[in-house]
């Protein structure tokens, strides 16, 4: 399958620049092929920005980065109409959202009004400026980052915004041997600001991505798998550990992601293992733990592990 071949090549090429974040980068690829967006959570210095820049280099599309700050305005993201004295007319100044891959760095540092400016863009693939609807380029892929440690001066993303992300990807510290390899590469002259020096080559373009997405749509899903996906959603809503379970959008996201992962595995059908593999990144930002569950030491991932253990797996 084309999707399998392209994904394999992209992961191989990415290893020239990114070390030790194979699972995170794979989930980013699944989101890209699925047409979704990703929220990357990790402490500074764990290669979140590097993965975004590497992905842009491999796809050969336009890439822009926005540093979210408390004084960032919605117009700084989507753009605005600017009056030109010379012509006496207004001219549209497009914001950084008009790109193919947008990296929103530390998205939880911007106020809610600016965060919500991304809602229409992420969901509708368009923005509205002065009443005029403007389509965004295709593909349009948002990678947003947030720091899980620092909360001072931040604005937690509301559930409506979080639900727009297909995945929440946890970018953790790499093992020591991987960190040694990172140091070895930097010692040999690797520069994260000059990725062209490591020989990254574009292996995909918008046309190939469209072909892959068409191929993914043809992946077969048995009725038993559909029931399994909805059983997980129903179990999350009834869980005694949670205040809020998964929405129907969570089920849709899990289904689409599972189809993509199946195609990336060179299969034309979805298995229960595909669903289980992706349940945590799909659900971890969509569920809310009860206070007593948090006191008990539960995390969204461990809560989902309990739910998956209770749901009957189809044969």
Secondary structure, 3 states (H helix, E strand, C coil): CHHHHHHHHHHHHHCCCCCCCHHHHHHHHHHHHHCCCEEEECCCCCCHHHHHHHHHHHHCCCEEEEECCCCCCHHHHHEEEEEECCCCEEEEEECCCCCCEEEEECHHHCCHHHHHHHHHHHHHCEEEECCEEEECCCCCEEEEEECCCCCCCCCCCCHHHHCCCCEEEECCCCCHHHHHHHHHHHHCCCCCCCHHHHCCCCCCCHHHHHHHHHHHHCCECCHHHHHHHHHHHHHHHHCCCEEECCCHHHHHHHHHHHHHHHHHCCCCECCHHHHHHHHHHHHCCCCEECHHHHHCCCCHHHHHHHHHHHCCCCC
